[in-house]
């Protein structure tokens, strides 16, 4: 009887853990590569755009995207007193709760940056002033917080810390950027330090790392001001580094991994670089560089051996590159440059001019199916859009809009 109870308990715990994992909300989609798994989405939209389900216009200033799971919709914004607020909405647009959490970024391009991440029942985000929070999504209670600047010698940067926290297994990965505590892993339940390292001792930049599992090992790929780095996930050991420099030390895009290759891309005429991992993951070699697709911060999609995204200063057009060679296959100037995601066989592009476009693209063409314009909101159209279930979520400054796209 005792043995049966133990088996049932373990089985129930496994089911509960799986259910929590299915309800995660991860930066840039479930695999952190801007690809979403939703299906049965509309093949086209009406002339004035998909149905607007609800809209909220008092978030405060911000560029962060939303986190969405079965319990609600979560997003941050900075009020006029420079205080960041975290909002929780029900799926009908009514507010569940809101909490102030402290000072936010009030210098160049003021407002919130970090997109909340929900992982196995808890939510994590980082203020642009370098405070990491763990929150209970059901009521906004702060479980723990860590001040990377004051407690760990962190270094802030021109536009404020912007990483959307990477959470996996029992740990939270963050980048204080100091000479001693350059990267850190914190226990996701308690906030206690698991490991810290000095890495290359460089200031942080704006990106969220990639998490890669290959040949029996698990490691991070991230960037600081001049380096791409591989970091062992369990211990924090620096496995390798590769020089990658642009004039603004600006790297907001999460590296993308496919089959032993890593692609990193930056704006300001830097462009992209392809690295090949050694079999033991302890070294890399450079395969090619392409300066034409210099994506600033909207991300790219890798699909069927091709890279899709928009340029910045080298060529602001939307481009298709060959993954193997970096060769530009085709380009389009029909819509402005911006953020991109992929779901159900189509690309969803949110341009910095406020246009949202449904695109059919492959290695031969870039074809606009439908478009509509975001007219509500404030300041730049920099926030990434996301898809969850049958809805498209678009944040523009102090406004959040939710559209039905099934």
GUZA-725822 format. One record per residue: residue in one letter; z, x, y of N, C-alpha, C in turn. Coordinates in steps of 0.02 Angstrom, whole numbers, plus 50000, padded with zeros to 5 digits. Layout:
aZXYZXYZXY ...
//
This chain:
x500005004249940500005000050000500005004350063 x500445009550063500485014150120499815017550133 x499495019650077498845023050083498335018350114 x498345011950093497865007150120497975006250195 x498615005750217498775005050288498505010950328 x498595016950302498355022950336497595022750343 x497255020950289496515020550290496285015550342 x496605009550342496415004350390496545006650461 x497115010050473497285012550539496775017550564 x496585022350521496095027450540495415024150554 x495225019450510494585015850519494575011950584 x495135008550600495175004650662495135009250723 x495475014950719495455019750775494745022350786 x494375023450731493685025850737493245020650770 x493335014350751492945008850781493095008350856 x493755008850874493965008350943493655013950984 x493675020050957493375025850992492635024951003 x492285022250952491565021150958491405015951011 x491825010651014491725005451064491815008251135 x492325012551144492445015651208491845019951228 x491585023851180491015028251194490405024251215 x490295018451184489725014251201489795011351272 x490405011251299490535008451365490615013851418 x490395019951403490415025351452489885024251506 x490005027151564489495027351616489445034551640 x488885037751624488795044951634488305046251691 x488445051351730487985053351783487285054651755 x486775051751787486065052651768485905049951700 x486275044951677486105041651614486475044551555 x486425041351497486845043151439486745050251414 x486155053151426486025060051405485945064751465 x486165062551524486185066551585485495069351605 x484965065851588484285068251603483865062951637 x484195057951668483855052551706483465047751662 x483595047851597483255043351550483765038051526 x483585031751535484025026251516483745022551455 x484185019651416483985016951351483845009451352 x483905006151409483794998951413483074997051392 x483004991351362482354988751341482264981651367 x481674978651352481504971951374481534971151450 x481354976351486481334976051558480654973451581 x480634970751641480024967551666479444972451671 x478844970051654478244974251659477994974851731 x478204970251774478024970451845478524966351884 x478504966951951478954963151994478554958652040 x478864953252065478534949152116478374953452178 x477944950752221477714954552279478294956652324 x478804952452330479384954252372479944957552333 x479804959752272480294963352232480654958952182 x481034961952138481414958052088481964953952121 x482234949252083482754944852110483374948852129 x483604947652191484234950752214484814946452190 x485224949352145485794945552118486374945352167 x486544951052195487074951252246487014957652286 x487364957552344487334963052391488004963652426 x488224969752438488854971052474488704976052529 x488914974552591488694978452649489264981952686 x489824983052654490384986152689490704991752649 x490294995752616490555001252575490835006852618 x490555007752678490675013852715490115018852700 x490155024652731489615029552726489655033052658 x489065034352629489065037952566488385038752535 x488335043752491487715045252455487825045052379 x488425043152359488575042852287488245036752257 x488075037352192487805031652155488385027652124 x488215022652084488725018352054488825020151981 x489425018651957489575018651885489635011451863 x489335009751806489345002851782489505002951707 x489964998551687490054997251616490244989851608 x490474987851550490594980751538491144977951582 x491594982351607492154979951646491994979051719 x491464982351745491324981551815490854986751843 x490824986851910490384991351948490824995251996 x490745001851997491205006152035490805010852080 x491035011552143490685015752191491165017852247 x491015023452279491435025952333491085025352401 x491475025252454491215025252522491745027652571 x491525030552627491995033152677492015028452737 x492615026352755492715021952813492735026052877 x492765022552934492735025952999493325030553013 x493875029652976494445034152985494395040352942 x493795041452912493645047352870494005047152803 x494255041452783494595040652719494105037952668 x494085041052609493675038652554494005032652520 x493595027752501493835021952464493435021252399 x493775019452347493455017852283493465010352274 x492875007452262492805000252253492664998552180 x492964993052158492824990352092492594983152101 x491984981652076491704974952081491664971752012 x491754965252009491554961551950490794961151949 x490524958951892489794958851886489454953351926 x489844948951955489564943952000489584946152073 x489824952152086489854954852154490514953852188 x490984950252160491644949452190492044955852179 x492484957252227492874963452224493474962452177 x493564967052130494154967052087494734970452123 x494604976352150495104980152188494754985652227 x495114988452274494874994352310495474998652328 x495405005252325495955009752343495705015252389 x496115017252438495965023352476496205029352435 x495825034852437496025040552396496085047052435 x495965046952501496055052952540495455054752582 x495495060552613494975062752660494315063952625 x493765061752659493095063052633492695067352682 x492065068552665491655073252703491435070152769 x491605073452826491455070652891491085075552937 x490765080652906490345085152945489615083452931 x489185088552918488475087152908488345082052854 x487935076952868487805071452823488465068652795 x488885065752839489545063452818489505057852766 x490035057452725490075052152676490255054752607 x490315050252559490505051952491489905054852453 x490035058852402489525062152363489565060652288 x490135061952259490225061852186490175054752159 x489755053852108489705047352073490255046952020 x490635041552019491145040851967490835041151897 x491215043851850491025044251780491565040551739 x491355036051695491825032551652491745035351582 x492295037551553492275040651487492875038351447 x492735034751393493245032451346493845029351381 x493695024551426494215020451455494525023051519 x494325029051542494585031751605494005033651651 x494135033851716493615035451765493805041951802 x493285046051816493385052451848492895053351906 x493135056151961492675058052014493015063352057 x492615066352101492855071852143492675070452215 x493155070952260492995070252331492625076352355 x492255075652410491895081352438492365086552465 x493015084852473493515089652494493835093252435 x493595091852374493805095752316494405093152278 x494555086652284495095083752244494795079752187 x494995081352125494755077952065495255072552046 x494995066552031495425060752015495265058151945 x495785055951911495735051951850496045045151866 x495655039751855495845033051877495805028151818 x496245023251818496185017751770495705012551799 x495135011251766494645006651795494904999451801 x495384997551761495604990551763495994988851826 x496324993851858496734992151916496724997351972 x496375002851963496345007952015496935012752016 x497385012251967497955016851965497725024051954 x497985028651995497825035751987498265038651931 x497935040951878498295043951821498505051051838 x498035054951865498195061651890497665063851940 x497825068951979497345071852025497475079352030 x496955083152047497005090352054496635092352118 x496955096352159496665098852221496375105752209 x495705106052201495375112352184495405117352242 x495435114952303495445119352361496125122752368 x496645118752373497315121452388497675124452328 x497535121852268497905124252210497545129552169 x496875129952177496495134552135496005138852174 x496125139652239495725144252279494995142252284 x494845135752282494165133452285493825134952351 x493165134952351492765136452409492315130452423 x492375127552483491915122152499491285124952530 x490775120752534490105123052553489825118652609 x489225120052631488955117252693488995109752696 x488835106352641488825099052641489355095952596 x489865099752577490405097052537490265097152462 x490785097552422490705097452349490405090852327 x489925091152281489525085252264489445084052190 x489765088052147489665087152075489955080552052 x489585077252008489835071251974490115073751908 x490765073051900491145076751849490855075951779 x490785081551744490585081451674491205080751631 x491215075551589491785074151545491535073651474 x491855077151428491665076751358492265078951315 x492335075651258492895076951213493545076251252 x493955081551253494615081151285494625084351354 x494035085951382494055089951443493595087551498 x493805089351559493435088051621493215094851647 x492575095651663492315101951688492215101351764 x492475106151801492385106151874492275113351899 x492045113851961491835120251988492175121552055 x492775124352055493095126052118492695131252158 x492375135952122491955140852155492315146852184 x492955147652168493325153352194493185159752154 x493445165252178493325171652144493705172152079 x494275168752073494655168752010494515162551970 x494595156752000494475150351966493795147851987 x493265150551957492595148651976492385142251942 x492495141851876492395135751837493045134351799 x493175127851786493785125951752493655120251704 x494065120051652494095114351608494805111551611 x494865105151627495515101751631495575096851573 x496175095851549496295090651499496165083851531 x495725079951502495515073751535496065068451537 x496575069051495497115064151495497695066051541 x497795072651551498375074951589498205078951651 x497595081651655497405085951710497635093151703 x497975094851649498195101751639497595106351626 x497665112651647497125117451639497055119451566 x496455118851538496305121251470496035128351474 x495545129451517495315136251529495045136851601 x495035142951624494735144451689494405151251684 x493865152251722493545158851721493285160551790 x493115166951799492855169351863492105169151866 x491775168051807491045167551803490725173251843 x490285171551891489965176751934490325177352001 x490855173452011491235173852073490865171152133 x490355167052122489945164552177490195157752200 x490035155852263490215149152286489865143752244 x490145137852243489825132452205489205129952240 x488835125852206488285122252237488395114852223 x487885110752219487975103452222487855099852156 x487745103452102487505100252042488055098551992 x487885094151946488275092651886487985096651828 x488395100251789488125104251734487805100051679 x487405103551638487165100651575487625102651518 x487655098551467488035100151406487545100451349 x487535106151314487035107251262487385108751196 x487145105651142487375107251074486785109851035 x486825115951011486255119150978486505124350929 x486215124250869486365129350818487115130150807 x487465124550806488175124650790488635126450847 x488365127250908488795128950964488695123851020 x489185123651064489195118851119489335122751183 x488885122051232488965125951293488695122251353 x488895124551412488695121651475488135125951505 x487685122651541487225126251585487345123751655 x487505128351700487665126451768487395131651816 x487455130351881487235135051932487755135651987 x487865141852008488225142952071487705145652121 x487915148652175487465149652232486845153852217 x486885158352168486305162652153486165163452079 x486525159852037486475161151965486435154751924 x486005154951873486035150051818486475153251765 x486935149351735487405152251688487485147951626 x487605151251569487805147851508488545149151497 x488945143951486489665144351480489885141051415 x490245144651373490485141851310490975136151324 x490855130351293491225124351310491965124751290 x492115127451232492795127551207493235132551243 x492965138451259493375143951285493245145751358 x492665143651385492485145551453492165152351459 x492005155551402491695162151405491005161751438 x490865166651481490195167251511489735170251459 x489245166451436488785168751384488205172851413 x487935170451469487365173851500487295171351572 x486915174951612486745172651679486045174951696 x485725171351741485035172951762484975171651836 x484715176451873484665175851946484165170351966 x484385166052012483965160652037484195159152108 x483785160952158484005160852228483525156652270 x483815152252311483415149452366483795150352431 x483445149552487483735151252551484355147352569 x484385141052549484955136852567485505136852515 x485425140652460485915140552405486065133352384 x485535129452379485595122252368485285120452300 x485715118552252485495116752185485835110252164 x485555104452184485875098152165485655095352097 x485125098052067484835094952007485145097751943 x485365093151899485625095051834485085098451792 x485225104351763484725107451719484545102951660 x483935103551637483695099351581483525103851522 x483755101751464483655105551402483205101751354 x482745105451322482335102751268482165108351219 x482375107651156482135111851100482155119351115 x482725121651139482805128851150482585131351219 x482375126751263482145128651329482555124951382 x482675128251438483055125451494482635125651557 x482595119951591482205119451653482685118151710 x482655122351762483045121451823482575121051882 x482725116751931482275115851987482665114752051 x482395117352107482725116852172482205115952226 x482435113452284481995112352340481905118552383 x481685117352445481605122752494481125128152470 x480575125952438480035130252414480235134652355 x480835133652328481045137552269480655135352207 x480655128852193480295126352134480695127152071 x480345127152014480675126951949480595133451910 x481055134351863481055140051819481185137651748 x480815140551700480905138851629481205144951594 x481765143751560482105149051521482095147151448 x482025152251405482065151251333482715154351307 x483095150451270483715152751241483595157151180 x484005162251172483995166051109484285161651054 x484145163350990484395159250934485155158350934 x485535163450958486265162950958486535160151024 x486095158051069486285155151134486635159951181 x486615166351167486985171151207486535175051256 x485915172951261485465176351308484885171651323 x484525173051378483935169151396483395173951420 x482775171751416482225175451448481805170451488 x481545172851543481145168651587480435167851559 x480195161651557479535160151530479025158951586 x479205154951635478755153851692479145151251752 x478815151851810479065148751872478495144751903 x478695139351937478205135351974478535133452040 x478225135352097478505133952163478245127452193 x477755124352161477435118352189477895112352184 x478185111152125478655105652116479355108252135 x479505108052200480155110452224480605104352238 x480815101152184481205094952192481875096552224 x482025093152278482635094652316483255092052282 x483275085452267483885082552239483775076052202 x483145073952195483005067552163482955067852087 x482975073952059482915074651987482205074051961 x482115075751899481465075251866481555071951798 x481005069851769480995067151701480565071651657 x480815073351598480415076951548480255071951493 x479605070951483479375065851435478735068051402 x478745068451335478145069851295477805076351316 x478195081451332477915087951348477695088851420 x477915084351464477725084851534478345083651578 x478325086551639478855085751688478585081451745 x478975076351764478775071851818479305071951873 x479085072751935479555072651991479185073852055 x479545073552111479235074652176479455081252206 x479015084052247479175090252282479555088952346 x479675094452382480065094052443479695097252501 x479695103952505479365107452560478695110552538 x478655112952476478035115852453477485110652449 x477645104952418477175099452411477575093152397 x477685088752447478105082852437477805077352394 x477225078652365476905073652322477285073052256 x477165067452220477385066752151476915070652106 x477205074352059476805078952019476965078351945 x476475080051904476555080551832476415087751813 x476905091051781476835098051759476845098451683 x476485103351657476515104951586477175108551572 x477575105851527478225108751509478155115851483 x477615117351448477535123851416477325129351464 x476945127551516476645132651559476825132051632 x477075126251655477205125151726476595123351766 x476025122651733475405120951768475445113851796 x475205112851858475175106151887474575102451856 x474705096951822474175093051789473865088151838 x474275084551876474015080151928474565078751979 x474385075852037474855074452090474655067952125 x475135064852159475005058552195475405058452260 x475065056452314475395055752379475495048452398 x475445043952349475465036752364476155034252386 x476685037452363477355035452384477735041752406 x478255040852447478645046452471479065049652417 x479265055852428479675059452379480375056452376 x480715057552318481385054652310481645055352240 x482055050452220482395050552155481985046852103 x482085048952039481705046051984482145044751924 x482015039251889482305038151823481785034851778 x481935034551713481455032051664481815027151618 x481485021551604481745016651556481185012351531 x481195010951466480755006051435480015007451451 x479825013751448479115015551455478855016251526 x479305015751576479075016051645479545020451686 x479275022851743479665026751790479875022151848 x480495023151871480765019551929480895024751983 x480515024552037480555029552090480845026352153 x481355029552181481665027352243481545032652296 x481065031252340480845036252388481325036652447 x481315042352480481735043452538481515039252598 x480935035952594480735031252645480965024152630 x481355023252576481645016852560481235012552513 x480685015052487480265011252441480495012252369 x480575006752333480715007052261480075005152225 x479845009452179479195008552146479285008652070 x478925004052038478865003951965478205007451948 x478245012751908477665017151898477505017851824 x476865017751809476635019651742476295026451750 x476565031451718476295038151725476255041651658 x475755045751650475685050051592475325056451614 x475085060251567474765066651584474095065751619 x473855059551622473205058351652473235055151721 x473755051051735473765047351798474465045351818 x474525043151881475145040751911474965034151944 x475145028551913474905021951935475495017551957 x475445015052018475955010552045475845003552017 x476355000651986476314993851960476584988952012 x477184990252039477504985852087477934989952135 x478054987052194478474990452243478864985252284 x479424987352312479764983552364480154988252408 x480364985852466480684990052517481414988352523 x481834993552527482544992752540482634992552616 x482854986852642482934986052714483664985952736 x484124984452691484834984552707485114991652702 x485684992752732486014999252725485915003852784 x486185009852779486215014452835486035021552814 x485805025452863485675032652854485135033952802 x485155039852771484615041952727484635038452659 x484045037852630483985035052562484045040852511 x484645043452504484755049252460485095047452394 x485455041852392485825040152331485355038852273 x485555040752213485155039352153485265032052132 x484725028852111484775022152083484935022752009 x485195017351978485335017451907485135010751876 x485055010751810484935004651772485515003651723 x485764997551719486254995851668486114988751645 x486024987851580485864981251554485204978851582 x485214973051614484594970251641484554971151717 x484974975551745485014976151818484854983151843 x484564983251903484434989351941484914989551999 x485284995152006485784996052059485525001152109 x485484999152173485235003552226485755003852281 x485985009752297486465010752352486095014052410 x486175011152469485905014152530486455014052583 x486775019752593487305020152643487865015252629 x487995010652676488555006052667488374999852627 x487764999552600487554993652562487424995252488 x487614990652445487464990852374487084984552355 x486504985452324486084979752304485984979852228 x486024974052197485944973452125485374968652111 x484854971052075484254967152061484194965751987 x483954959851970483834958051900483134960351881 x483074964551830482414967451812482234966351739 x482584961651705482394960451635481784955951631 
//
